[in-house]
Amino acid sequence: MTKQRQDLHIHTKYSDGRIIVREAAERANTLNLEVIALTDHFWPSIGSQKGGMNVIQRRRTDIEDARNEFPSLKILDGVEVDITLDGQLEPVAGGLDQFDIIIGSIHYPCDSMRWERTLTRVLEKAKFDILGHWDGYLENFRKEDGESVASVLAEKNIAVELSLRYECQWEYFLEIARDQGCKFSLGSDAHWVDSIGRLEKQRQLAKGLNLPLVNY
């Protein structure tokens, strides 16, 4: 497995992060990262700022400036969207098609059965690229629920995130997902610039379990 030099989950000052877009690009460039994704929350998802398209467009201008300054770094214009209790994706002004990469995440405590029910329901009608911090709010885990979710994720070609911010509690789900045909992504979920790219532990986890990583 080649060393993955990507961080696909970063928050800036345009949502609940403390990172200026240029700072994120400069940090990534210093670390010799190849790809980063700026994946802010936008209204009404948790952690977002009010402002709709105004906020999105201001950030997009900053992203274009950073792309011009750091041409060797691929900067993805992304979003993290809440998955609601009733199995929906929160809406975003202008729609989701405008973004390069979409993370769907649960941000409320749930047991294994509710987790499985919510994810299978949302995946019946919604499409996103990465399931963010898949067990960050999961209170317990049942193998049969994991098998059900992994099957749908593989079918929909949605990657499972290996997160710096939320340490994995149930590694055997990763093996289940791998065996079902899922791919995996690396994301710091950085809210502070020093967290960007600190993914060596996640790389080692992927290597140890032979988890195939997505490559943007």
HUKACOR-V643751 format. One record per residue. N is the residue number from 1. SS is DSSP state (A for helix, B for strand, O for the rest). PSI is psi in degrees with one decimal (999 if undefined). OMEGA is omega in degrees with one decimal (* if undefined). Layout:
BEGIN
((N,SS,PSI,OMEGA) (N,SS,PSI,OMEGA))
END
This chain:
BEGIN
((1,O,124.4,177.7) (2,O,153.9,-179.1) (3,O,125.0,-178.4) (4,O,120.4,-177.4) (5,O,58.7,-179.6) (6,B,146.7,171.1) (7,B,108.3,-169.0) (8,B,25.6,179.5) (9,B,95.2,-177.1) (10,B,136.6,178.3) (11,O,138.0,-179.4) (12,O,-174.5,178.9) (13,O,-11.3,179.7) (14,O,-4.3,167.0) (15,O,-115.0,-176.2) (16,O,15.1,176.8) (17,O,171.9,178.0) (18,O,28.5,-172.9) (19,O,129.6,170.8) (20,O,142.0,-175.5) (21,A,-45.5,-179.7) (22,A,-36.6,178.2) (23,A,-41.4,178.8) (24,A,-45.0,180.0) (25,A,-41.6,179.7) (26,A,-44.1,177.7) (27,A,-46.7,-179.7) (28,A,-40.4,179.0) (29,A,-40.5,177.7) (30,A,-36.4,-179.5) (31,O,1.5,-177.8) (32,O,32.9,172.4) (33,O,151.8,179.7) (34,O,-34.9,-176.2) (35,B,136.3,167.0) (36,B,153.1,175.1) (37,B,123.3,174.5) (38,B,111.9,-167.7) (39,B,67.4,-179.5) (40,B,159.1,168.8) (41,O,138.2,173.9) (42,O,149.6,-173.4) (43,O,133.0,9.1) (44,O,18.9,179.8) (45,O,152.2,179.3) (46,O,137.1,178.6) (47,O,0.1,-176.5) (48,O,166.2,172.1) (49,O,148.9,174.1) (50,O,150.5,179.0) (51,O,-17.0,174.6) (52,O,-128.0,-174.2) (53,A,-26.4,178.7) (54,A,-44.6,179.4) (55,A,-45.7,-179.2) (56,A,-44.0,-177.6) (57,A,-36.1,177.3) (58,A,-42.9,178.1) (59,A,-38.3,-178.9) (60,A,-37.4,176.1) (61,A,-43.3,177.6) (62,A,-37.9,178.4) (63,A,-44.0,179.1) (64,A,-40.3,177.4) (65,A,-42.5,-179.8) (66,A,-37.5,177.1) (67,A,-39.8,179.4) (68,A,-35.1,-178.3) (69,A,-31.4,-177.7) (70,O,72.0,-172.3) (71,O,-20.7,-179.9) (72,O,-9.2,-179.3) (73,O,127.8,174.9) (74,B,120.2,-178.4) (75,B,113.0,-179.2) (76,B,133.9,177.0) (77,B,95.6,-171.1) (78,B,-177.2,-178.8) (79,B,146.5,168.7) (80,B,123.8,-173.7) (81,B,136.4,178.0) (82,B,139.2,167.2) (83,B,120.9,-172.8) (84,O,167.7,-178.7) (85,O,-31.0,-178.2) (86,O,16.4,173.4) (87,O,40.9,176.3) (88,O,161.1,167.8) (89,B,132.7,176.0) (90,O,141.5,179.6) (91,O,159.8,176.0) (92,O,136.5,178.7) (93,O,129.2,-179.7) (94,O,-6.6,177.7) (95,O,168.0,-175.8) (96,A,-18.1,-176.7) (97,A,-16.1,-178.2) (98,A,-13.9,-173.1) (99,O,151.6,177.3) (100,O,-31.8,-174.4) (101,B,140.5,-175.7) (102,B,126.0,172.5) (103,B,128.9,172.8) (104,B,129.6,-174.1) (105,B,145.6,170.3) (106,O,133.7,-177.9) (107,O,36.5,177.2) (108,O,148.7,179.8) (109,O,138.3,177.1) (110,B,151.5,175.9) (111,O,175.8,-172.6) (112,A,-40.1,-178.0) (113,A,-42.7,178.5) (114,A,-39.0,177.5) (115,A,-49.0,179.8) (116,A,-45.3,-178.0) (117,A,-42.5,-179.2) (118,A,-45.3,-176.6) (119,A,-42.0,179.0) (120,A,-33.1,178.8) (121,A,-47.0,-177.9) (122,A,-33.9,-177.2) (123,A,-10.2,174.1) (124,A,-28.2,-171.8) (125,A,-11.4,-176.6) (126,O,154.2,179.2) (127,O,127.9,170.8) (128,O,176.8,-170.5) (129,O,-35.3,-173.7) (130,B,136.9,169.1) (131,B,107.6,-175.0) (132,O,145.4,177.9) (133,O,69.4,-166.5) (134,O,-30.8,-179.1) (135,O,19.9,-177.5) (136,O,-27.5,-179.4) (137,O,15.3,-176.4) (138,B,124.1,-173.4) (139,O,-26.9,175.6) (140,O,172.4,-174.9) (141,O,131.1,175.2) (142,O,136.7,-176.4) (143,A,-41.3,-177.2) (144,A,-33.0,176.2) (145,A,-41.0,178.0) (146,A,-41.3,179.6) (147,A,-40.0,179.3) (148,A,-47.1,-179.0) (149,A,-45.2,-178.2) (150,A,-38.2,179.8) (151,A,-43.7,-179.1) (152,A,-40.4,177.9) (153,A,-43.6,179.4) (154,A,-42.7,179.8) (155,A,-38.8,-177.3) (156,A,-0.7,178.5) (157,O,45.6,179.6) (158,O,127.4,-177.0) (159,B,152.0,175.9) (160,B,126.4,-176.2) (161,B,136.6,167.2) (162,B,107.7,-166.2) (163,B,138.5,171.8) (164,O,-40.3,-172.4) (165,O,-33.4,-178.1) (166,O,103.4,-178.4) (167,O,137.2,-176.7) (168,O,128.4,-179.7) (169,O,-31.2,-174.8) (170,O,84.0,-175.8) (171,A,-26.2,-176.3) (172,A,-17.0,170.5) (173,A,-36.5,178.9) (174,A,-38.5,177.0) (175,A,-40.2,176.5) (176,A,-47.3,-178.7) (177,A,-41.3,177.2) (178,A,-47.0,-176.7) (179,A,-24.2,177.3) (180,A,-11.9,177.9) (181,O,12.9,179.2) (182,O,156.0,167.9) (183,O,172.5,-171.6) (184,B,154.7,179.3) (185,B,158.0,177.9) (186,B,126.9,179.8) (187,B,127.7,179.7) (188,O,-21.8,-170.3) (189,O,40.0,-174.5) (190,B,134.1,169.8) (191,O,-12.6,177.2) (192,O,145.1,-170.6) (193,A,-33.4,-177.5) (194,A,-16.8,180.0) (195,A,-19.2,-177.0) (196,O,128.9,174.5) (197,O,1.0,-178.8) (198,O,71.0,-168.6) (199,O,20.1,-178.0) (200,A,-40.0,179.3) (201,A,-39.4,179.8) (202,A,-35.8,175.6) (203,A,-42.3,179.4) (204,A,-37.5,176.5) (205,A,-45.7,179.0) (206,A,-41.1,179.5) (207,A,-44.1,-177.1) (208,A,-34.3,-179.1) (209,A,3.3,179.8) (210,O,50.7,-179.0) (211,O,123.6,179.2) (212,O,130.2,-177.6) (213,B,143.9,173.3) (214,O,157.3,-179.2) (215,O,109.1,178.8) (216,O,999,*))
END
